[in-house]
């Protein structure tokens, strides 16, 4: 399998992330933030990635630092797992519904970090989770993975449904992008011949 492991330690958090891009959807995640764990489970289950994430952070202050550092470490682990990106599909495009909610995600494993985020979450919190942290999670992941990511909400009124549809659509788009393209025969999917952060 294509594995990536990152250990990130700061004065605010300690995060250990393992990802297997060629997994079966096993999620063993304990971030101390129950709603984030639920969303990471969606990422693993629908992306068919194996995720093992352990985090301890200053959640007695709020969830911000832990949410951010989990995403930063996950993005770096993804970068490592992708390696030289030879033979991958590179692009992913998926729309996921959840009841009244519908979210469209398009991404490019280009090596160029960019987030386009147009999601209107109607409540400030889902449980104890600050819904502003959804955008911050994806921005942090984009920054370290070097991914171009566009997220568009097409419909939705329930905050939980909107966020969960976002993670499901992202999971399926990422799965599509990381899968191998048999016609490419192991070459890098770029006219430049290279896909990297450099």
C-alpha positions as CSV (number, residue, x, y, z in Angstrom):
1,X,0.0,0.0,0.0
2,X,0.9,3.7,-0.3
3,X,1.4,4.8,3.3
4,X,2.1,8.2,4.9
5,X,2.9,8.8,8.5
6,X,3.4,12.1,10.3
7,X,4.0,13.0,13.9
8,X,3.4,16.7,14.7
9,X,4.2,18.1,18.1
10,X,3.8,21.7,19.3
11,X,3.1,23.3,22.6
12,X,-0.6,23.1,21.7
13,X,-1.0,19.6,20.3
14,X,0.5,16.2,19.7
15,X,-0.8,14.6,16.6
16,X,0.1,11.2,15.0
17,X,-1.4,10.4,11.6
18,X,-1.2,7.3,9.4
19,X,-2.9,6.9,6.1
20,X,-3.0,4.0,3.7
21,X,-4.4,5.2,0.3
22,X,-5.0,1.6,-0.8
23,X,-7.0,0.5,2.3
24,X,-10.5,-0.8,2.9
25,X,-12.0,2.1,4.9
26,X,-10.8,1.4,8.4
27,X,-10.9,4.4,10.7
28,X,-9.2,4.4,14.1
29,X,-9.4,8.1,15.0
30,X,-9.4,9.7,18.4
31,X,-8.8,13.5,18.2
32,X,-10.7,14.4,21.3
33,X,-13.2,16.2,19.1
34,X,-16.2,13.7,18.6
35,X,-17.7,15.5,15.6
36,X,-14.3,15.6,13.8
37,X,-13.8,11.9,14.5
38,X,-17.2,11.3,12.9
39,X,-16.1,13.3,9.8
40,X,-12.8,11.5,9.6
41,X,-14.8,8.2,9.6
42,X,-16.7,9.5,6.6
43,X,-13.4,10.2,4.9
44,X,-12.0,6.7,5.5
45,X,-15.2,4.9,4.8
46,X,-16.1,6.6,1.5
47,X,-12.6,7.1,0.3
48,X,-11.6,3.5,1.2
49,X,-8.5,4.9,3.0
50,X,-7.3,3.4,6.2
51,X,-6.8,6.2,8.8
52,X,-5.2,6.0,12.1
53,X,-5.2,9.4,13.9
54,X,-4.4,10.1,17.5
55,X,-4.4,13.7,18.8
56,X,-4.2,15.4,22.1
57,X,-4.6,19.1,22.2
58,X,-5.7,22.1,24.2
59,X,-9.4,21.5,23.7
60,X,-10.0,23.0,27.2
61,X,-9.4,26.3,25.3
62,X,-11.3,25.3,22.2
63,X,-11.0,22.9,19.3
64,X,-9.2,25.3,16.9
65,X,-5.6,24.1,17.3
66,X,-6.4,20.4,17.3
67,X,-8.7,20.7,14.3
68,X,-6.0,22.6,12.5
69,X,-3.0,20.4,13.4
70,X,-4.9,17.2,12.5
71,X,-5.6,18.6,9.1
72,X,-2.0,19.8,8.6
73,X,-0.6,16.4,9.6
74,X,-3.2,14.6,7.4
75,X,-2.2,16.8,4.4
76,X,1.5,16.0,5.0
77,X,0.8,12.3,5.4
78,X,-1.2,12.4,2.1
79,X,1.7,14.1,0.4
80,X,4.1,11.3,1.6
81,X,1.7,8.6,0.6
82,X,1.3,9.9,-2.9
83,X,5.1,9.9,-3.6
84,X,5.9,10.9,-7.1
85,X,2.3,10.5,-8.1
86,X,3.1,8.2,-11.1
87,X,0.1,6.6,-12.6
88,X,-2.6,8.3,-10.5
89,X,-5.7,9.8,-12.0
90,X,-4.8,13.2,-10.4
91,X,-8.3,14.8,-10.8
92,X,-11.4,14.0,-8.7
93,X,-15.0,15.2,-9.1
94,X,-17.9,14.1,-7.0
95,X,-21.3,15.4,-5.7
96,X,-22.7,13.8,-2.6
97,X,-26.2,14.2,-1.3
98,X,-27.4,13.8,2.3
99,X,-31.1,14.2,2.5
100,X,-31.8,17.9,1.6
101,X,-28.0,18.7,1.4
102,X,-26.0,18.5,-1.8
103,X,-22.3,19.3,-2.0
104,X,-20.0,19.3,-5.0
105,X,-16.2,18.8,-4.7
106,X,-13.6,19.0,-7.4
107,X,-9.9,18.6,-6.7
108,X,-6.6,18.3,-8.4
109,X,-3.5,16.7,-6.9
110,X,-1.4,19.3,-8.6
111,X,1.1,20.3,-6.0
112,X,-0.4,23.8,-6.0
113,X,-2.4,24.6,-2.8
114,X,-5.6,26.5,-3.3
115,X,-9.0,26.3,-1.6
116,X,-12.2,27.6,-3.1
117,X,-14.9,27.2,-0.4
118,X,-18.5,28.3,-0.9
119,X,-20.5,26.6,1.9
120,X,-23.2,28.2,4.0
121,X,-23.6,26.4,7.3
122,X,-26.6,27.9,9.0
123,X,-25.7,27.3,12.7
124,X,-22.6,28.3,14.6
125,X,-22.2,24.8,16.1
126,X,-23.0,21.2,15.6
127,X,-22.9,19.7,19.0
128,X,-19.8,21.3,20.5
129,X,-18.0,21.7,17.2
130,X,-17.6,25.2,15.8
131,X,-18.8,25.1,12.2
132,X,-16.2,27.7,11.2
133,X,-13.6,25.0,11.7
134,X,-14.8,23.1,8.6
135,X,-13.3,25.6,6.2
136,X,-10.2,25.9,8.4
137,X,-9.8,22.1,8.3
138,X,-9.8,22.0,4.5
139,X,-7.6,25.1,4.2
140,X,-5.0,23.5,6.5
141,X,-5.1,20.2,4.6
142,X,-4.7,22.0,1.3
143,X,-1.7,24.0,2.5
144,X,0.3,20.9,3.4
145,X,-0.9,18.5,0.7
146,X,-0.5,20.9,-2.2
147,X,-4.0,20.2,-3.4
148,X,-6.2,22.4,-5.5
149,X,-9.7,22.0,-3.9
150,X,-13.0,23.5,-4.8
151,X,-16.1,22.9,-2.5
152,X,-19.5,24.2,-3.5
153,X,-22.7,23.7,-1.6
154,X,-25.6,23.2,-4.0
155,X,-28.4,22.7,-1.4
156,X,-28.9,22.2,2.2
157,X,-30.5,23.6,5.4
158,X,-29.3,21.2,8.1
159,X,-25.7,22.0,9.3
160,X,-24.9,18.4,10.1
161,X,-26.1,17.2,6.7
162,X,-24.1,19.9,4.9
163,X,-20.9,19.2,6.6
164,X,-21.2,15.4,6.3
165,X,-22.1,15.7,2.6
166,X,-18.9,17.8,2.2
167,X,-16.7,15.2,3.8
168,X,-18.3,12.4,1.8
169,X,-18.0,14.3,-1.5
170,X,-14.4,15.1,-0.6
171,X,-13.7,11.4,0.2
172,X,-15.0,10.1,-3.1
173,X,-13.3,12.8,-5.1
174,X,-10.0,12.1,-3.4
175,X,-10.4,8.4,-3.9
176,X,-11.0,9.0,-7.6
177,X,-7.9,11.2,-7.8
178,X,-5.6,8.9,-6.0
179,X,-6.6,5.7,-7.9
180,X,-4.4,4.4,-10.7
181,X,-5.3,5.1,-14.3
182,X,-4.4,1.9,-16.2
183,X,-4.0,3.8,-19.5
184,X,-1.4,6.0,-18.0
185,X,1.0,3.1,-17.6
186,X,2.8,4.5,-14.6
187,X,3.6,7.9,-16.0
188,X,3.2,11.2,-14.2
189,X,-0.2,12.8,-15.1
190,X,1.3,16.1,-16.2
191,X,2.5,17.5,-19.5
192,X,5.5,18.8,-17.5
193,X,6.4,15.3,-16.4
194,X,6.5,16.3,-12.8
195,X,3.9,16.8,-10.0
196,X,5.5,18.2,-6.8
197,X,5.4,21.0,-4.3
198,X,8.8,22.2,-5.5
